[in-house]
Amino acid sequence: MACIVSFLRARIHEDETRAVRGTTGGPWSPQRVLAECRAKRLLLTALEGGQADERMSRMLRAMALPYSAHPEFEREWLPG
């Protein structure tokens, strides 16, 4: 689980950096992207305190899915 959590934290950081620079692209405002980054971090923090189980695994995979085209995304993270 630690690997997917690290992957998600890095992608959230990238999204946040783009939002701060104003280079989010598409219909998303920087404020909306920053709010989404904060929400994702809160979810990750909540998940880290719990026992790893199937529900946690499914949630982390769902959170990682938007980043599936990223070169560091692992195919095993695709929802099954």
matplotlib code that plots the C-alpha trace (Angstrom):
import matplotlib.pyplot as plt

x = [0.0, 2.9, 3.9, 0.5, 0.2, 3.6, 2.5, -0.7, 1.1, 3.5, 0.7, -1.3, 1.8, 2.2, -1.5, -1.1, 2.1, 0.3, -2.6, -0.4, 1.4, -1.9, -1.2, -4.0, -5.5, -9.0, -12.1, -10.5, -9.8, -6.7, -8.9, -10.9, -7.7, -6.2, -9.4, -9.3, -5.7, -6.6, -9.5, -7.3, -4.6, -7.3, -8.5, -4.9, -4.3, -7.5, -6.6, -3.1, -4.4, -6.5, -5.8, -5.0, -8.0, -9.8, -11.9, -8.8, -7.2, -10.2, -10.4, -6.7, -7.0, -9.9, -8.0, -5.1, -7.2, -7.1, -3.3, -3.3, -1.5, 1.4, 4.6, 5.0, 1.4, 1.5, -0.9, -1.7, -3.4, -6.2, -9.5, -10.4]
y = [0.0, 2.4, 2.5, 3.6, 6.2, 7.6, 7.7, 9.5, 12.1, 12.9, 13.3, 15.5, 17.6, 18.0, 19.0, 21.5, 23.0, 23.4, 25.1, 27.6, 28.4, 28.9, 26.1, 23.7, 23.7, 22.8, 24.0, 23.7, 26.8, 26.9, 27.2, 24.1, 22.1, 23.2, 22.2, 18.8, 18.4, 19.2, 16.7, 14.0, 14.6, 14.4, 11.1, 9.7, 10.8, 9.1, 5.9, 5.8, 5.4, 2.4, -1.3, -2.3, -4.2, -4.7, -1.6, 0.6, -1.1, -0.4, 3.2, 3.9, 2.3, 4.5, 7.6, 6.5, 5.8, 9.4, 9.1, 5.8, 7.4, 8.5, 6.5, 5.6, 4.2, 0.4, -1.7, -3.8, -0.6, -0.8, -1.6, -5.2]
z = [0.0, 0.7, -2.9, -4.2, -1.4, -2.3, -6.0, -5.1, -2.9, -5.7, -8.3, -5.9, -5.4, -9.2, -9.5, -6.7, -8.3, -11.6, -9.9, -8.0, -11.2, -13.0, -15.5, -14.7, -18.2, -19.2, -17.4, -13.9, -12.0, -9.8, -6.7, -7.6, -8.2, -4.9, -3.1, -4.7, -3.7, -0.1, -0.2, -1.5, 1.1, 3.8, 2.4, 2.3, 5.9, 7.1, 5.3, 6.6, 10.2, 9.4, 8.9, 5.3, 4.0, 0.7, 1.1, 1.6, -1.4, -3.6, -2.5, -3.2, -6.6, -7.4, -6.3, -8.6, -11.6, -13.0, -13.1, -15.1, -18.0, -15.8, -16.5, -12.8, -12.6, -12.0, -14.0, -10.8, -9.4, -12.0, -10.4, -10.8]

ax = plt.figure().add_subplot(projection="3d")
ax.plot(x, y, z, "-o")
ax.set_aspect("equal")
plt.show()
